Amino acid sequence: MRLTDFWARLEQAFGPAYAGSIAADQVLPQLGGRTIREALEAGEETVVVWRAVCAAYPDRVPARLR
């Protein structure tokens, strides 16, 4: 998954303003206790990060974006 696709999906799932907040502020156990931004900056693959988002917010991410 390209990084631009990742951000587009995150914005579709959470809205543009909230997506940025989620990425910067929410620590996800699935990412080793890092935020989305920290994981991406550390070189984690976008698909791994996206799967962590889907696991952390199953009711928020629509099936079409999984």
C-alpha positions as CSV (number, residue, x, y, z in Angstrom):
1,M,0.0,0.0,0.0
2,R,1.4,3.4,-0.9
3,L,1.6,6.0,1.7
4,T,-0.8,8.3,-0.1
5,D,-3.3,5.5,-0.2
6,F,-2.8,4.9,3.5
7,W,-3.6,8.6,4.4
8,A,-6.5,8.7,2.0
9,R,-8.0,5.6,3.8
10,L,-7.4,7.0,7.2
11,E,-9.1,10.3,6.2
12,Q,-12.1,8.4,4.7
13,A,-12.5,6.4,7.9
14,F,-12.0,9.2,10.4
15,G,-12.4,12.5,8.5
16,P,-9.6,14.8,7.6
17,A,-9.2,16.6,11.0
18,Y,-9.6,13.6,13.2
19,A,-7.3,11.4,11.1
20,G,-4.4,13.7,11.9
21,S,-5.2,13.6,15.6
22,I,-5.5,9.8,15.6
23,A,-2.2,9.4,13.7
24,A,-0.3,11.7,16.1
25,D,-1.9,11.1,19.5
26,Q,-3.3,7.5,19.7
27,V,-0.8,4.9,20.8
28,L,-1.7,1.5,19.4
29,P,-0.5,-1.7,21.2
30,Q,-0.5,-3.5,17.8
31,L,2.3,-1.1,16.8
32,G,4.5,-1.8,19.8
33,G,3.1,1.1,21.8
34,R,3.8,3.7,19.1
35,T,1.5,6.1,17.3
36,I,0.7,5.7,13.7
37,R,3.1,8.5,12.8
38,E,5.9,7.1,14.9
39,A,5.5,3.6,13.3
40,L,5.5,5.1,9.8
41,E,8.6,7.3,10.6
42,A,10.3,4.2,12.0
43,G,9.9,2.5,8.6
44,E,7.0,0.2,9.4
45,E,5.2,-0.9,6.3
46,T,2.0,1.0,5.6
47,V,0.0,-2.2,5.2
48,V,1.1,-3.4,8.7
49,V,0.1,0.0,10.2
50,W,-3.2,-0.1,8.3
51,R,-4.0,-3.5,9.7
52,A,-3.2,-2.2,13.2
53,V,-5.7,0.7,12.6
54,C,-8.3,-1.8,11.4
55,A,-7.8,-4.0,14.5
56,A,-7.9,-1.0,16.9
57,Y,-11.0,0.5,15.3
58,P,-13.1,-2.3,13.9
59,D,-16.3,-0.3,14.1
60,R,-14.8,2.8,12.6
61,V,-13.1,1.4,9.5
62,P,-15.7,0.4,6.8
63,A,-15.3,-3.0,5.2
64,R,-14.6,-1.4,1.8
65,L,-11.5,0.2,3.2
66,R,-10.1,-3.0,4.9
